[in-house]
Amino acid sequence: MNPAPTAEELREIFLAAADPSTARAIALASSLSLVAAVLWLVRRRSLREEYTPIWMGIAAALLILSLRLDLLHALTRATGAWTPSSLVFFLGEVFLVAICLNYAVRLSRAGLQIKNLAQELALVRARVDALEAPGRRSPLDG
């Protein structure tokens, strides 16, 4: 009977596995599709230009990793991940958390601006109401 392989032996087996050409083709097509989608959204003005470098950087990184899988394997070994796909999913999750944090900051800022605008509007309405008090003609009545 053969003893069960250790966790480190299993990790080495995963890392030494051959990369199927279909995975490379899918990765290449996905990264090129992301580039096309970003450019199309910017052209239609659905995506603001300030976000374009971020998304193009992600697309370029995916393109490089899909063309040079040895870099992906080196990153996988350096981080201690078991498989390249688990590293890609982990990095994707980190990116999504960063995007969510960015939007949370922007929403907080927008909420504060809306509150300030509502307060200013209330003050302006109070001044208008005071000017249109009974006994005074409104300039709009003409």
GROMACS elastic network, one bead per residue, 0.5 to 0.9 nm:
[ bonds ]
;  ai    aj funct       b0    kb
    2     5     6  0.86341   500
    3     6     6  0.89026   500
    5     8     6  0.80909   500
    5     9     6  0.58909   500
    5    10     6  0.64182   500
    6     9     6  0.51552   500
    6    10     6  0.62718   500
    6    11     6  0.86568   500
    7    10     6  0.50902   500
    7    11     6  0.61897   500
    7    12     6  0.87112   500
    8    11     6  0.50004   500
    8    12     6  0.62609   500
    8    13     6  0.86624   500
    9    12     6  0.51227   500
    9    13     6  0.62645   500
    9    14     6  0.87412   500
   10    13     6  0.50159   500
   10    14     6  0.62799   500
   10    15     6  0.86650   500
   10    82     6  0.86124   500
   11    14     6  0.50992   500
   11    15     6  0.61819   500
   11    16     6  0.85726   500
   11    81     6  0.84542   500
   11    82     6  0.54047   500
   11    83     6  0.75814   500
   12    15     6  0.50226   500
   12    16     6  0.59698   500
   12    17     6  0.85677   500
   12    82     6  0.81461   500
   13    16     6  0.51625   500
   13    17     6  0.62277   500
   14    17     6  0.54174   500
   14    18     6  0.89749   500
   14    82     6  0.67980   500
   14    83     6  0.60829   500
   14    84     6  0.88420   500
   15    18     6  0.84254   500
   15    73     6  0.71527   500
   15    76     6  0.82319   500
   15    77     6  0.80386   500
   15    82     6  0.70308   500
   15    83     6  0.60547   500
   15    84     6  0.75900   500
   16    19     6  0.89745   500
   19    22     6  0.84936   500
   19    23     6  0.70856   500
   19    24     6  0.75743   500
   19    69     6  0.81821   500
   20    23     6  0.54799   500
   20    24     6  0.68284   500
   20    25     6  0.89520   500
   21    24     6  0.50812   500
   21    25     6  0.61704   500
   21    26     6  0.86171   500
   22    26     6  0.60784   500
   22    27     6  0.84971   500
   23    26     6  0.51356   500
   23    27     6  0.60967   500
   23    28     6  0.85209   500
   23    66     6  0.86071   500
   24    27     6  0.50997   500
   24    28     6  0.60566   500
   24    29     6  0.85294   500
   24    66     6  0.57621   500
   24    67     6  0.73340   500
   24    69     6  0.82017   500
   25    28     6  0.50855   500
   25    29     6  0.60373   500
   25    30     6  0.84516   500
   25    66     6  0.80078   500
   26    29     6  0.51093   500
   26    30     6  0.59823   500
   26    31     6  0.85873   500
   26    66     6  0.86409   500
   27    30     6  0.50886   500
   27    31     6  0.61848   500
   27    32     6  0.86020   500
   27    62     6  0.74257   500
   27    63     6  0.74883   500
   27    65     6  0.84230   500
   27    66     6  0.54204   500
   27    67     6  0.85470   500
   28    31     6  0.53139   500
   28    32     6  0.61994   500
   28    33     6  0.84805   500
   28    62     6  0.78293   500
   28    63     6  0.60276   500
   28    64     6  0.88583   500
   28    65     6  0.88170   500
   28    66     6  0.55259   500
   28    67     6  0.71425   500
   29    32     6  0.52033   500
   29    33     6  0.59507   500
   29    34     6  0.85452   500
   29    63     6  0.88189   500
   30    33     6  0.50071   500
   30    34     6  0.61394   500
   30    35     6  0.87377   500
   30    59     6  0.86615   500
   30    62     6  0.83249   500
   30    63     6  0.84340   500
   31    34     6  0.50452   500
   31    35     6  0.63950   500
   31    36     6  0.87588   500
   31    58     6  0.85449   500
   31    59     6  0.52878   500
   31    60     6  0.73464   500
   31    61     6  0.84992   500
   31    62     6  0.56286   500
   31    63     6  0.52951   500
   31    66     6  0.80262   500
   32    35     6  0.51019   500
   32    36     6  0.62826   500
   32    37     6  0.86115   500
   32    59     6  0.73184   500
   32    60     6  0.87463   500
   32    62     6  0.89056   500
   32    63     6  0.71567   500
   33    36     6  0.50467   500
   33    37     6  0.60210   500
   33    38     6  0.85618   500
   33    59     6  0.87165   500
   34    37     6  0.50332   500
   34    38     6  0.61016   500
   34    39     6  0.85600   500
   34    55     6  0.81702   500
   34    56     6  0.81452   500
   34    58     6  0.87788   500
   34    59     6  0.59905   500
   35    38     6  0.52931   500
   35    39     6  0.62381   500
   35    40     6  0.85726   500
   35    55     6  0.79922   500
   35    56     6  0.63797   500
   35    59     6  0.58749   500
   35    60     6  0.80039   500
   36    39     6  0.52431   500
   36    40     6  0.60410   500
   36    41     6  0.85919   500
   37    40     6  0.50574   500
   37    41     6  0.60754   500
   37    42     6  0.85695   500
   38    41     6  0.51668   500
   38    42     6  0.61697   500
   38    43     6  0.85404   500
   38    47     6  0.75800   500
   38    52     6  0.69988   500
   38    55     6  0.69335   500
   38    56     6  0.72419   500
   38    59     6  0.89998   500
   39    42     6  0.51605   500
   39    43     6  0.60849   500
   39    44     6  0.86458   500
   39    47     6  0.88532   500
   39    52     6  0.80974   500
   39    56     6  0.87110   500
   40    43     6  0.50663   500
   40    44     6  0.62318   500
   40    45     6  0.85453   500
   40    46     6  0.86400   500
   40    47     6  0.88467   500
   41    44     6  0.51392   500
   41    45     6  0.60606   500
   41    46     6  0.50913   500
   41    47     6  0.52738   500
   41    48     6  0.84552   500
   42    46     6  0.59552   500
   42    48     6  0.63794   500
   42    49     6  0.65963   500
   42    52     6  0.74198   500
   43    46     6  0.76692   500
   43    47     6  0.81902   500
   44    47     6  0.77045   500
   45    48     6  0.64103   500
   45    49     6  0.83017   500
   47    50     6  0.83902   500
   47    51     6  0.70128   500
   47    52     6  0.74138   500
   48    51     6  0.58170   500
   48    52     6  0.69576   500
   49    52     6  0.51328   500
   49    53     6  0.77946   500
   50    53     6  0.69180   500
   50    54     6  0.81217   500
   51    54     6  0.54684   500
   51    55     6  0.65010   500
   51    56     6  0.86647   500
   52    55     6  0.53006   500
   52    56     6  0.58985   500
   52    57     6  0.83320   500
   53    56     6  0.50599   500
   53    57     6  0.58311   500
   53    58     6  0.85276   500
   54    57     6  0.51441   500
   54    58     6  0.63592   500
   54    59     6  0.87303   500
   55    58     6  0.50702   500
   55    59     6  0.61568   500
   55    60     6  0.85335   500
   56    60     6  0.59813   500
   56    61     6  0.84905   500
   57    60     6  0.50314   500
   57    61     6  0.60889   500
   57    62     6  0.85525   500
   58    61     6  0.51098   500
   58    62     6  0.61704   500
   58    63     6  0.85280   500
   59    62     6  0.51115   500
   59    63     6  0.60691   500
   59    64     6  0.86334   500
   60    64     6  0.61133   500
   60    65     6  0.85266   500
   61    64     6  0.51495   500
   61    65     6  0.61148   500
   61    66     6  0.84887   500
   62    65     6  0.50963   500
   62    66     6  0.59767   500
   62    67     6  0.85546   500
   63    66     6  0.51063   500
   63    67     6  0.62077   500
   63    68     6  0.84993   500
   64    67     6  0.51794   500
   64    68     6  0.58799   500
   64    69     6  0.82926   500
   64    71     6  0.85403   500
   65    68     6  0.50209   500
   65    69     6  0.55606   500
   65    70     6  0.80991   500
   65    71     6  0.64683   500
   65    72     6  0.58905   500
   66    69     6  0.58933   500
   66    72     6  0.82902   500
   67    70     6  0.88747   500
   68    71     6  0.57041   500
   68    72     6  0.71454   500
   69    73     6  0.62622   500
   69    74     6  0.86064   500
   69    84     6  0.89065   500
   70    74     6  0.61328   500
   70    75     6  0.86128   500
   71    75     6  0.61683   500
   71    76     6  0.84716   500
   72    75     6  0.51179   500
   72    76     6  0.60686   500
   72    77     6  0.86557   500
   72    84     6  0.63400   500
   72    87     6  0.84420   500
   72    88     6  0.85721   500
   73    77     6  0.61810   500
   73    78     6  0.85151   500
   73    83     6  0.81817   500
   73    84     6  0.61676   500
   74    77     6  0.51643   500
   74    78     6  0.60568   500
   74    79     6  0.86189   500
   75    79     6  0.60669   500
   75    80     6  0.83979   500
   75    81     6  0.85075   500
   75    84     6  0.81594   500
   75    87     6  0.80713   500
   76    79     6  0.53871   500
   76    80     6  0.60538   500
   76    81     6  0.52124   500
   76    82     6  0.71341   500
   76    83     6  0.66683   500
   76    84     6  0.56072   500
   76    85     6  0.89120   500
   76    86     6  0.85432   500
   76    87     6  0.61848   500
   76    88     6  0.89311   500
   77    80     6  0.51328   500
   77    81     6  0.64292   500
   77    82     6  0.79364   500
   77    83     6  0.87110   500
   77    84     6  0.87695   500
   78    81     6  0.79078   500
   79    87     6  0.81293   500
   80    83     6  0.89694   500
   81    84     6  0.72233   500
   81    86     6  0.67251   500
   81    87     6  0.60202   500
   82    85     6  0.85877   500
   82    86     6  0.68816   500
   82    87     6  0.79087   500
   83    86     6  0.53174   500
   83    87     6  0.66173   500
   83    88     6  0.89222   500
   84    87     6  0.51196   500
   84    88     6  0.63092   500
   84    89     6  0.87390   500
   85    88     6  0.50394   500
   85    89     6  0.61952   500
   85    90     6  0.85292   500
   86    89     6  0.51337   500
   86    90     6  0.60577   500
   86    91     6  0.85930   500
   87    90     6  0.50253   500
   87    91     6  0.61140   500
   87    92     6  0.84562   500
   88    91     6  0.51983   500
   88    92     6  0.60822   500
   88    93     6  0.86531   500
   89    93     6  0.62054   500
   89    94     6  0.86852   500
   90    93     6  0.50959   500
   90    94     6  0.62987   500
   90    95     6  0.86782   500
   91    94     6  0.50035   500
   91    95     6  0.61847   500
   91    96     6  0.86360   500
   92    95     6  0.50593   500
   92    96     6  0.62053   500
   92    97     6  0.86703   500
   93    96     6  0.50222   500
   93    97     6  0.61654   500
   93    98     6  0.85890   500
   94    97     6  0.51682   500
   94    98     6  0.62633   500
   94    99     6  0.87023   500
   95    98     6  0.50908   500
   95    99     6  0.62168   500
   95   100     6  0.86507   500
   96   100     6  0.61029   500
   96   101     6  0.85555   500
   97   100     6  0.50302   500
   97   101     6  0.61361   500
   97   102     6  0.85741   500
   98   101     6  0.51007   500
   98   102     6  0.61831   500
   98   103     6  0.87159   500
   99   102     6  0.50284   500
   99   103     6  0.62843   500
   99   104     6  0.86307   500
  100   103     6  0.51214   500
  100   104     6  0.61044   500
  100   105     6  0.86935   500
  101   105     6  0.62901   500
  101   106     6  0.86715   500
  102   105     6  0.52936   500
  102   106     6  0.63472   500
  102   107     6  0.87232   500
  103   107     6  0.59930   500
  103   108     6  0.84757   500
  104   107     6  0.51093   500
  104   108     6  0.61332   500
  104   109     6  0.86100   500
  105   108     6  0.51649   500
  105   109     6  0.62484   500
  105   110     6  0.86432   500
  106   109     6  0.51068   500
  106   110     6  0.61086   500
  106   111     6  0.85688   500
  107   111     6  0.59929   500
  107   112     6  0.85785   500
  108   111     6  0.51036   500
  108   112     6  0.63323   500
  108   113     6  0.87306   500
  109   112     6  0.52455   500
  109   113     6  0.63406   500
  109   114     6  0.87536   500
  110   113     6  0.50241   500
  110   114     6  0.61285   500
  110   115     6  0.86157   500
  111   114     6  0.50967   500
  111   115     6  0.62137   500
  111   116     6  0.86651   500
  112   115     6  0.51315   500
  112   116     6  0.62356   500
  112   117     6  0.86333   500
  113   116     6  0.51036   500
  113   117     6  0.61057   500
  113   118     6  0.85642   500
  114   117     6  0.50753   500
  114   118     6  0.60854   500
  114   119     6  0.86172   500
  115   118     6  0.51316   500
  115   119     6  0.62775   500
  115   120     6  0.87105   500
  116   119     6  0.51483   500
  116   120     6  0.62306   500
  116   121     6  0.86055   500
  117   120     6  0.50477   500
  117   121     6  0.60493   500
  117   122     6  0.85773   500
  118   121     6  0.50398   500
  118   122     6  0.61980   500
  118   123     6  0.87209   500
  119   122     6  0.51040   500
  119   123     6  0.63650   500
  119   124     6  0.87688   500
  120   123     6  0.51074   500
  120   124     6  0.62666   500
  120   125     6  0.86546   500
  121   124     6  0.50695   500
  121   125     6  0.61171   500
  121   126     6  0.85536   500
  122   125     6  0.51126   500
  122   126     6  0.61550   500
  122   127     6  0.87049   500
  123   126     6  0.50755   500
  123   127     6  0.63188   500
  123   128     6  0.86992   500
  124   127     6  0.51167   500
  124   128     6  0.61951   500
  124   129     6  0.85935   500
  125   128     6  0.50061   500
  125   129     6  0.60399   500
  125   130     6  0.85028   500
  126   129     6  0.50898   500
  126   130     6  0.61350   500
  126   131     6  0.86709   500
  127   130     6  0.50497   500
  127   131     6  0.62684   500
  127   132     6  0.86854   500
  128   131     6  0.51218   500
  128   132     6  0.62331   500
  128   133     6  0.87330   500
  129   132     6  0.50487   500
  129   133     6  0.62195   500
  130   133     6  0.52477   500
  131   134     6  0.89941   500
  131   136     6  0.76096   500
  131   137     6  0.88966   500
  131   138     6  0.76928   500
  132   135     6  0.82376   500
  132   136     6  0.61148   500
  132   137     6  0.67982   500
  132   138     6  0.56693   500
  132   139     6  0.87980   500
  133   136     6  0.59644   500
  133   137     6  0.83054   500
  133   138     6  0.86945   500
  134   137     6  0.79498   500
  137   140     6  0.83195   500
  137   141     6  0.69828   500
  137   142     6  0.85909   500
  138   141     6  0.54101   500
  138   142     6  0.75554   500
  139   142     6  0.58164   500
